[in-house]
Amino acid sequence: MKTLIVYASRTGNTERLANILYEKSLEAGNETDYVEVGDVHVQKLSSYEACIVVTYTWGSGDLPREMIPLFKAFERADLWRLVTGVAGTGDQCYPHYCGAVDRFRDMLHAKTDLAVTLKVELAPQQSDVEKCSLFIDKLIARKRILLSAH
């Protein structure tokens, strides 16, 4: 499955999470591109079968500034056949834990075929590696369902 992983990271935690998802996607046999959000070509989103957005949360549950163009591109595009997942890191001390993940989840649910979400407390731990494997498994399963329906 041709998959895009696009991420934004401020402290390195989210980049580590994106990297784990990338490794698990490759292990599952997916052709996977791994791109920082500033380098993504949004007009090429439709050339992928799946897209994983990996983000941190800014301020009071907000999207990071660098993720806003990607968010708006998804809002405008007709990508209902694109299987998506969203993952992110956050700190449960804040009232809107992983709020950017929630915002992407809600929008991707409306605009794409959202398969899975994942929230990770601060830096990914060994226990999160298995969650990343399950995340990729759910993404692949959703794509299979979509293919069998058409």
Sequence and secondary structure as in RCSB ss.txt:
>XXXX:A:sequence
MKTLIVYASRTGNTERLANILYEKSLEAGNETDYVEVGDVHVQKLSSYEACIVVTYTWGSGDLPREMIPLFKAFE
RADLWRLVTGVAGTGDQCYPHYCGAVDRFRDMLHAKTDLAVTLKVELAPQQSDVEKCSLFIDKLIARKRILLSAH
>XXXX:A:secstr
 EEEEEE  SSSHHHHHHHHHHHHHHHTT EEEEEEGGG  GGGGGG SEEEEEEE BTTTB  GGGHHHHHHHH
HS  TTSEEEEEEEE TTSSSTTHHHHHHHHHHHHHSEEEEEEEEESS  HHHHHHHHHHHHHHHHHHHHHHHH 
